[in-house]
Amino acid sequence: MNTGVDINGVQLENPVITASGTFGYGAEYKDLIDLNALGGIVVKGVSLKPSTGNPMPRVVETPGGLLNAVGLENVGIEGFIRDKLPFLQKLTCPVFANIYGKTAEEYAQLAAIIDNLPGITGVEVNISCPNVSAGGAAFGVDPEAALEVVQGVRQSTSKHVMVKLSPNVTDITTIALAVERGGADSISLINTLTGLAIDAETASPMLANITGGLSGPAIKPVALRMVWQVAKVVKVPVIGIGGIMTAKDALEFIIAGATAVQVGTATLADPDAPLRIVKGIRQFMQRKKIARLSQIRGTLRV
């Protein structure tokens, strides 16, 4: 059995990557699991300058999921290089730096800085962020804005460029095709769905930011549908994200067309979830006599 996968030139020992936001900068989990046994790590989103994020409360549980409005709190690229990178450089699994900006130029600047950092395999471009120069709409809801961001990043780095798509769009395939045209090496999806939680007793929103991003098992059917749609139209590898809690969940994404998966919210409840999923995938392959994951990738019968 070979659980290894190739993400457009990046070799992973297994298809399970930890998702940005829920896994910190990796070191937070070093005493809980063997980080080098992971397929890869995507660190918490990094911007040019440090950010304190949104006011509290900014996380609330919902039926089957988690609603968060953390607001991309992070240490900034200088703090990342100084305080977080040394630990990450000791790991043997691929590490991706999730990046975000307020303008296309900021994304490109970040990519150029990271291009010179040893120990970072590539960037994951979060295009779910508001484009301040275009009235605040997210880059990821406009194919032309998404294209501009990815082109700028592509021109600024020789490292792997993974682009993370927002699900809050009418047609996910138009965005996927735009970022592929812009030079994406792979596409990860989905980011969180915009949601709202209300306290009926006080008639108030439960998040200080009012709305937040919904993740967890509740969004899995939406994520599966979008991964299936995107995998059918793009040539680059697709990484599935959304409500993956078990090996069965991960395998469903691979059958829908994903080359690899990211595990996010599950790690908050069970830090061992990613490695438990790897083990379950191996057991499935053994039971089904599957030599390589490519044998089941994109095999959904419709």
NUKOL-867659 format. One record per residue (C-alpha): residue number from 0; residue in one letter; x, y, z. Coordinates in steps of 0.1 Angstrom, whole numbers, plus 2048, in hexadecimal, padded with zeros to 3 digits. Each point is the difference from the previous one (the first is absolute). Last residue first. Layout:
+-----+--------+-----+-----+-----+
! num ! residu !   u !   v !   w !
+-----+--------+-----+-----+-----+
! NUM !      a !   X !   Y !   Z !
...
+-----+--------+-----+-----+-----+
//
This chain:
+-----+--------+-----+-----+-----+
! num ! residu !   u !   v !   w !
+-----+--------+-----+-----+-----+
! 301 !      v ! 71A ! 85C ! 78F !
! 300 !      r ! 81A ! 7E9 ! 80E !
! 299 !      l ! 81B ! 813 ! 814 !
! 298 !      t ! 822 ! 7F2 ! 7F5 !
! 297 !      g ! 812 ! 822 ! 802 !
! 296 !      r ! 81D ! 7F1 ! 814 !
! 295 !      i ! 7FB ! 7DB ! 807 !
! 294 !      q ! 81E ! 7F1 ! 7EE !
! 293 !      s ! 814 ! 820 ! 806 !
! 292 !      l ! 801 ! 7F5 ! 825 !
! 291 !      r ! 819 ! 7E5 ! 7F7 !
! 290 !      a ! 801 ! 7DB ! 807 !
! 289 !      i ! 7DC ! 7FA ! 808 !
! 288 !      k ! 7F8 ! 7DD ! 80D !
! 287 !      k ! 7DE ! 80C ! 80E !
! 286 !      r ! 808 ! 7F5 ! 824 !
! 285 !      q ! 824 ! 80D ! 7FD !
! 284 !      m ! 7F5 ! 821 ! 7F1 !
! 283 !      f ! 7E6 ! 805 ! 81A !
! 282 !      q ! 819 ! 7F8 ! 81C !
! 281 !      r ! 818 ! 819 ! 7F1 !
! 280 !      i ! 7E5 ! 81B ! 7FF !
! 279 !      g ! 7F7 ! 7F9 ! 824 !
! 278 !      k ! 824 ! 805 ! 80B !
! 277 !      v ! 802 ! 821 ! 7EE !
! 276 !      i ! 7DF ! 80B ! 810 !
! 275 !      r ! 80E ! 7F7 ! 822 !
! 274 !      l ! 81E ! 815 ! 7F8 !
! 273 !      p ! 7EB ! 81E ! 7F7 !
! 272 !      a ! 7E9 ! 7FB ! 81E !
! 271 !      d ! 81B ! 7FE ! 81B !
! 270 !      p ! 7FA ! 824 ! 80C !
! 269 !      d ! 7DC ! 7F6 ! 807 !
! 268 !      a ! 7E5 ! 81B ! 806 !
! 267 !      l ! 815 ! 81D ! 7F1 !
! 266 !      t ! 80F ! 7E8 ! 7E7 !
! 265 !      a ! 7DE ! 7F9 ! 7F1 !
! 264 !      t ! 7FC ! 824 ! 7F7 !
! 263 !      g ! 81B ! 7FF ! 7E6 !
! 262 !      v ! 80A ! 7E1 ! 7EB !
! 261 !      q ! 80C ! 806 ! 7DD !
! 260 !      v ! 7FC ! 7E7 ! 7E4 !
! 259 !      a ! 815 ! 7F3 ! 7E3 !
! 258 !      t ! 7FC ! 7F7 ! 7DC !
! 257 !      a ! 7DB ! 80A ! 800 !
! 256 !      g ! 7EA ! 7F2 ! 7E5 !
! 255 !      a ! 7DE ! 7F7 ! 810 !
! 254 !      i ! 80F ! 7DE ! 809 !
! 253 !      i ! 81C ! 813 ! 812 !
! 252 !      f ! 7E6 ! 814 ! 813 !
! 251 !      e ! 7ED ! 7E1 ! 80A !
! 250 !      l ! 821 ! 7F0 ! 80C !
! 249 !      a ! 805 ! 81D ! 818 !
! 248 !      d ! 7DE ! 7FD ! 80F !
! 247 !      k ! 804 ! 7DA ! 805 !
! 246 !      a ! 822 ! 807 ! 810 !
! 245 !      t ! 7EE ! 814 ! 81A !
! 244 !      m ! 7F9 ! 825 ! 80A !
! 243 !      i ! 801 ! 812 ! 7DF !
! 242 !      g ! 7E7 ! 81C ! 803 !
! 241 !      g ! 80D ! 815 ! 7E3 !
! 240 !      i ! 820 ! 7FF ! 7EC !
! 239 !      g ! 809 ! 7EE ! 7E0 !
! 238 !      i ! 821 ! 806 ! 7EF !
! 237 !      v ! 7FE ! 802 ! 7DA !
! 236 !      p ! 81D ! 7F8 ! 7E8 !
! 235 !      v ! 803 ! 815 ! 7E0 !
! 234 !      k ! 7ED ! 7F7 ! 7E0 !
! 233 !      v ! 7E0 ! 813 ! 809 !
! 232 !      v ! 7DC ! 7F8 ! 7F5 !
! 231 !      k ! 7F6 ! 7E0 ! 810 !
! 230 !      a ! 813 ! 805 ! 820 !
! 229 !      v ! 7ED ! 821 ! 805 !
! 228 !      q ! 7DE ! 7F1 ! 800 !
! 227 !      w ! 809 ! 7E2 ! 816 !
! 226 !      v ! 812 ! 818 ! 819 !
! 225 !      m ! 7E1 ! 816 ! 800 !
! 224 !      r ! 7E8 ! 7E3 ! 807 !
! 223 !      l ! 816 ! 7F2 ! 81B !
! 222 !      a ! 803 ! 822 ! 811 !
! 221 !      v ! 7DB ! 805 ! 800 !
! 220 !      p ! 7FA ! 7DD ! 80F !
! 219 !      k ! 81C ! 806 ! 81A !
! 218 !      i ! 7F3 ! 821 ! 80D !
! 217 !      a ! 7EE ! 7F3 ! 81F !
! 216 !      p ! 81E ! 7EA ! 809 !
! 215 !      g ! 816 ! 81D ! 80A !
! 214 !      s ! 803 ! 824 ! 7F5 !
! 213 !      l ! 7EA ! 81F ! 800 !
! 212 !      g ! 812 ! 822 ! 7FC !
! 211 !      g ! 7F2 ! 81D ! 814 !
! 210 !      t ! 7E5 ! 81A ! 801 !
! 209 !      i ! 7F8 ! 81A ! 81C !
! 208 !      n ! 825 ! 809 ! 806 !
! 207 !      a ! 7FA ! 7FF ! 825 !
! 206 !      l ! 7F3 ! 7DC ! 7FB !
! 205 !      m ! 7E0 ! 7F4 ! 811 !
! 204 !      p ! 7EA ! 818 ! 7EE !
! 203 !      s ! 7E7 ! 811 ! 817 !
! 202 !      a ! 7DB ! 7FA ! 806 !
! 201 !      t ! 809 ! 7FD ! 825 !
! 200 !      e ! 7EE ! 7DF ! 808 !
! 199 !      a ! 800 ! 7F5 ! 7DB !
! 198 !      d ! 826 ! 800 ! 7FE !
! 197 !      i ! 807 ! 801 ! 7DB !
! 196 !      a ! 81A ! 7EE ! 7EA !
! 195 !      l ! 808 ! 80C ! 7DD !
! 194 !      g ! 812 ! 7F0 ! 7E3 !
! 193 !      t ! 819 ! 805 ! 7E4 !
! 192 !      l ! 80C ! 7DF ! 7F2 !
! 191 !      t ! 824 ! 7F7 ! 808 !
! 190 !      n ! 81C ! 7FA ! 7E7 !
! 189 !      i ! 7FA ! 7E4 ! 7E7 !
! 188 !      l ! 815 ! 7F7 ! 7EF !
! 187 !      s ! 825 ! 7FD ! 7F7 !
! 186 !      i ! 80D ! 806 ! 7DD !
! 185 !      s ! 822 ! 7F5 ! 7F3 !
! 184 !      d ! 81D ! 80E ! 7EC !
! 183 !      a ! 7ED ! 821 ! 7FB !
! 182 !      g ! 80D ! 814 ! 7E2 !
! 181 !      g ! 7E6 ! 81A ! 7F8 !
! 180 !      r ! 7EE ! 7E9 ! 7E9 !
! 179 !      e ! 7FB ! 7E8 ! 81C !
! 178 !      v ! 7F4 ! 81D ! 815 !
! 177 !      a ! 7E6 ! 809 ! 7E6 !
! 176 !      l ! 7F5 ! 7DC ! 7FA !
! 175 !      a ! 7F9 ! 7FC ! 825 !
! 174 !      i ! 7ED ! 821 ! 802 !
! 173 !      t ! 7E9 ! 7F6 ! 7E3 !
! 172 !      t ! 7FC ! 7DD ! 80F !
! 171 !      i ! 7F3 ! 80D ! 821 !
! 170 !      d ! 7E0 ! 80E ! 7F0 !
! 169 !      t ! 7EA ! 816 ! 816 !
! 168 !      v ! 81A ! 808 ! 81B !
! 167 !      n ! 804 ! 7FD ! 825 !
! 166 !      p ! 814 ! 7E0 ! 7FE !
! 165 !      s ! 821 ! 813 ! 802 !
! 164 !      l ! 81E ! 7F0 ! 7EF !
! 163 !      k ! 822 ! 7F9 ! 80E !
! 162 !      v ! 81C ! 804 ! 7E6 !
! 161 !      m ! 81F ! 7EA ! 802 !
! 160 !      v ! 820 ! 80F ! 7F1 !
! 159 !      h ! 81F ! 7EA ! 802 !
! 158 !      k ! 820 ! 814 ! 803 !
! 157 !      s ! 80F ! 814 ! 7E3 !
! 156 !      t ! 7F2 ! 820 ! 80F !
! 155 !      s ! 7F7 ! 823 ! 7F6 !
! 154 !      q ! 7F2 ! 7FB ! 7DD !
! 153 !      r ! 7E8 ! 7E6 ! 80D !
! 152 !      v ! 7F5 ! 816 ! 81D !
! 151 !      g ! 7F7 ! 81C ! 7E8 !
! 150 !      q ! 7EE ! 7E9 ! 7E8 !
! 149 !      v ! 7ED ! 7F1 ! 81D !
! 148 !      v ! 7F4 ! 822 ! 80C !
! 147 !      e ! 7F6 ! 80C ! 7DE !
! 146 !      l ! 7ED ! 7E0 ! 7F8 !
! 145 !      a ! 7EC ! 802 ! 820 !
! 144 !      a ! 7F7 ! 824 ! 7F8 !
! 143 !      e ! 7F5 ! 7F5 ! 7DD !
! 142 !      p ! 7EC ! 7E2 ! 80C !
! 141 !      d ! 7EE ! 814 ! 81B !
! 140 !      v ! 7F3 ! 7EF ! 81F !
! 139 !      g ! 823 ! 7F6 ! 80C !
! 138 !      f ! 80D ! 823 ! 803 !
! 137 !      a ! 7E7 ! 807 ! 81B !
! 136 !      a ! 7EB ! 81F ! 7FB !
! 135 !      g ! 80D ! 81E ! 815 !
! 134 !      g ! 7FA ! 81D ! 7E8 !
! 133 !      a ! 819 ! 7F7 ! 7E5 !
! 132 !      s ! 820 ! 80E ! 80F !
! 131 !      v ! 7F9 ! 7EF ! 821 !
! 130 !      n ! 7FD ! 7DD ! 7F1 !
! 129 !      p ! 7F1 ! 7ED ! 81C !
! 128 !      c ! 810 ! 7DE ! 808 !
! 127 !      s ! 7F3 ! 7DE ! 7F3 !
! 126 !      i ! 81E ! 7FF ! 7E8 !
! 125 !      n ! 816 ! 7ED ! 818 !
! 124 !      v ! 81F ! 7F7 ! 7ED !
! 123 !      e ! 811 ! 7E0 ! 80C !
! 122 !      v ! 825 ! 805 ! 7FC !
! 121 !      g ! 81C ! 7E7 ! 7F9 !
! 120 !      t ! 819 ! 7E8 ! 80E !
! 119 !      i ! 80C ! 815 ! 81C !
! 118 !      g ! 820 ! 7F3 ! 810 !
! 117 !      p ! 817 ! 819 ! 7F0 !
! 116 !      l ! 7F1 ! 823 ! 7FE !
! 115 !      n ! 809 ! 815 ! 7E2 !
! 114 !      d ! 7DF ! 7FB ! 7EE !
! 113 !      i ! 7EE ! 809 ! 820 !
! 112 !      i ! 80A ! 825 ! 7FB !
! 111 !      a ! 7F4 ! 800 ! 7DC !
! 110 !      a ! 7E0 ! 7EF ! 808 !
! 109 !      l ! 7F9 ! 81A ! 81B !
! 108 !      q ! 806 ! 81D ! 7E8 !
! 107 !      a ! 7E9 ! 7EF ! 7E6 !
! 106 !      y ! 7E4 ! 7FD ! 819 !
! 105 !      e ! 804 ! 824 ! 80A !
! 104 !      e ! 7FF ! 80C ! 7DC !
! 103 !      a ! 7DF ! 7EE ! 7FA !
! 102 !      t ! 7F2 ! 816 ! 81C !
! 101 !      k ! 7F3 ! 7F9 ! 823 !
! 100 !      g ! 817 ! 7E2 ! 805 !
!  99 !      y ! 800 ! 7DB ! 809 !
!  98 !      i ! 819 ! 7E5 ! 802 !
!  97 !      n ! 800 ! 7DB ! 80B !
!  96 !      a ! 823 ! 7F3 ! 803 !
!  95 !      f ! 804 ! 7DC ! 7F5 !
!  94 !      v ! 816 ! 7E7 ! 811 !
!  93 !      p ! 80A ! 7DE ! 7F1 !
!  92 !      c ! 809 ! 7E5 ! 819 !
!  91 !      t ! 824 ! 7FD ! 80D !
!  90 !      l ! 7FC ! 819 ! 81C !
!  89 !      k ! 81E ! 814 ! 80E !
!  88 !      q ! 7F9 ! 81E ! 7EA !
!  87 !      l ! 7DE ! 804 ! 811 !
!  86 !      f ! 811 ! 806 ! 822 !
!  85 !      p ! 816 ! 81C ! 7F2 !
!  84 !      l ! 7E2 ! 80F ! 7EC !
!  83 !      k ! 7EA ! 809 ! 81E !
!  82 !      d ! 812 ! 81C ! 814 !
!  81 !      r ! 815 ! 815 ! 7E8 !
!  80 !      i ! 7F1 ! 7F7 ! 7DE !
!  79 !      f ! 7DD ! 801 ! 80D !
!  78 !      g ! 806 ! 820 ! 814 !
!  77 !      e ! 80C ! 811 ! 7E0 !
!  76 !      i ! 7E3 ! 7F2 ! 7EC !
!  75 !      g ! 7E5 ! 80C ! 818 !
!  74 !      v ! 7F8 ! 7F0 ! 822 !
!  73 !      n ! 7DD ! 7F6 ! 7F7 !
!  72 !      e ! 7DB ! 806 ! 807 !
!  71 !      l ! 7EC ! 7F7 ! 7E0 !
!  70 !      g ! 7DF ! 80E ! 80D !
!  69 !      v ! 7F8 ! 7E6 ! 81A !
!  68 !      a ! 7DC ! 801 ! 7F4 !
!  67 !      n ! 7F8 ! 7DB ! 805 !
!  66 !      l ! 7E1 ! 7EA ! 7FD !
!  65 !      l ! 806 ! 7DC ! 809 !
!  64 !      g ! 7EC ! 7E2 ! 7F3 !
!  63 !      g ! 7E7 ! 7E5 ! 803 !
!  62 !      p ! 7E7 ! 815 ! 813 !
!  61 !      t ! 812 ! 820 ! 808 !
!  60 !      e ! 81D ! 807 ! 816 !
!  59 !      v ! 80B ! 824 ! 805 !
!  58 !      v ! 821 ! 812 ! 7FA !
!  57 !      r ! 807 ! 825 ! 7FE !
!  56 !      p ! 7F4 ! 80E ! 822 !
!  55 !      m ! 815 ! 814 ! 801 !
!  54 !      p ! 80E ! 81C ! 7E9 !
!  53 !      n ! 80D ! 7F8 ! 7DD !
!  52 !      g ! 824 ! 7FA ! 7F6 !
!  51 !      t ! 81F ! 80E ! 811 !
!  50 !      s ! 813 ! 803 ! 7E0 !
!  49 !      p ! 826 ! 801 ! 7FA !
!  48 !      k ! 80B ! 810 ! 7DF !
!  47 !      l ! 808 ! 7F0 ! 7DE !
!  46 !      s ! 7E6 ! 7E5 ! 805 !
!  45 !      v ! 802 ! 7DB ! 80C !
!  44 !      g ! 7E5 ! 7E6 ! 801 !
!  43 !      k ! 805 ! 7E4 ! 818 !
!  42 !      v ! 817 ! 7E5 ! 7F3 !
!  41 !      v ! 7F8 ! 7E6 ! 7E6 !
!  40 !      i ! 810 ! 7DF ! 80A !
!  39 !      g ! 808 ! 7E1 ! 7EB !
!  38 !      g ! 7FA ! 7DB ! 7FB !
!  37 !      l ! 803 ! 7FC ! 825 !
!  36 !      a ! 817 ! 7E7 ! 810 !
!  35 !      n ! 81A ! 81C ! 805 !
!  34 !      l ! 7E8 ! 811 ! 819 !
!  33 !      d ! 800 ! 7E3 ! 818 !
!  32 !      i ! 7E3 ! 809 ! 816 !
!  31 !      l ! 7F9 ! 811 ! 821 !
!  30 !      d ! 821 ! 810 ! 80C !
!  29 !      k ! 805 ! 811 ! 7DE !
!  28 !      y ! 7DD ! 80C ! 7FD !
!  27 !      e ! 805 ! 825 ! 808 !
!  26 !      a ! 821 ! 7FF ! 7EC !
!  25 !      g ! 7EC ! 7FD ! 7E0 !
!  24 !      y ! 7FB ! 825 ! 7FA !
!  23 !      g ! 7DC ! 7FF ! 80C !
!  22 !      f ! 7EE ! 7E0 ! 7F6 !
!  21 !      t ! 7DC ! 80D ! 7FD !
!  20 !      g ! 807 ! 81E ! 7EA !
!  19 !      s ! 80F ! 7EF ! 7E2 !
!  18 !      a ! 7F7 ! 7DC ! 7F9 !
!  17 !      t ! 815 ! 7E2 ! 80A !
!  16 !      i ! 809 ! 7EA ! 7E2 !
!  15 !      v ! 7F6 ! 7DC ! 7FA !
!  14 !      p ! 808 ! 7F0 ! 7DF !
!  13 !      n ! 81E ! 7EB ! 80B !
!  12 !      e ! 825 ! 801 ! 7FB !
!  11 !      l ! 7FC ! 821 ! 7ED !
!  10 !      q ! 815 ! 808 ! 7E1 !
!   9 !      v ! 7FD ! 823 ! 7F3 !
!   8 !      g ! 804 ! 800 ! 7DA !
!   7 !      n ! 7DC ! 807 ! 7F6 !
!   6 !      i ! 7F2 ! 7F3 ! 821 !
!   5 !      d ! 80D ! 7DC ! 7FE !
!   4 !      v ! 7F1 ! 7E7 ! 817 !
!   3 !      g ! 80E ! 7E5 ! 818 !
!   2 !      t ! 7E9 ! 7E6 ! 80F !
!   1 !      n ! 812 ! 7E4 ! 7EF !
!   0 !      m ! 7F4 ! 7DD ! 809 !
+-----+--------+-----+-----+-----+
//
